[in-house]
């Protein structure tokens, strides 16, 4: 029985090592020198540290001072929370990979990293569009009831997170995939594979998670400027 257990353990280790070797073989060829990886690591270390401290400070101030707990600030808190999660769940892994010049936590870690960072990044983009919309609604109806305004903002926050999850889960289910990118020290959506499956997802992702929020922000800004000019 002991011999069988030992054999199973060795078999699992061998399979794990084989998977890791296959994953490393699929990585793109090195595009950075060791010095280049060091520069990237230093930048990521600074960005990660500054991002963590600044966003943590925003959340701490929001919790500490009741006067800051306004509906609009709730959206800023949501954005800070997503950025803080990037600093804690994403940046440390790309920082460690850059110090070694290669991805360190295998294919499963690459998929997890790509999903988390894509989801949290889209949360920030959609939240900015929701923030613009809420600001426009406030300008158009400044006497709106406080309780209703809180419900509207909370609904916008929930929409931002659910919308982001809805667009970042498909690569886990077979519509495109998450994989290594750039110098092989970070992971994201597969931007390189030229297949209809992959291209269709990238086009939809670009359209609905980048272009659409950007156009919404521009439209709402134009509407605000138009209202201000006509009211004078």
Secondary structure by P-SEA (a helix, b strand, c coil): caaaaaaaaaaaaaaaaaaaaaaaaacccccccaaaaaaaaaaaaaaaaaaaaaaaaaaaaaacccccccaaaaaaaaaaaaaaaaacccaaaaaaaaaaccccccaaaaaaaaaaaaaaaaaaaaaaaaaaaaaaaaaacccccaaaaaaaaaaaaaaaaaaaaaaaaccccccbbbbbcccccccccccccccaaaaaaaaaaaacccaaaaaaaaaaaaaaaaaaaaac
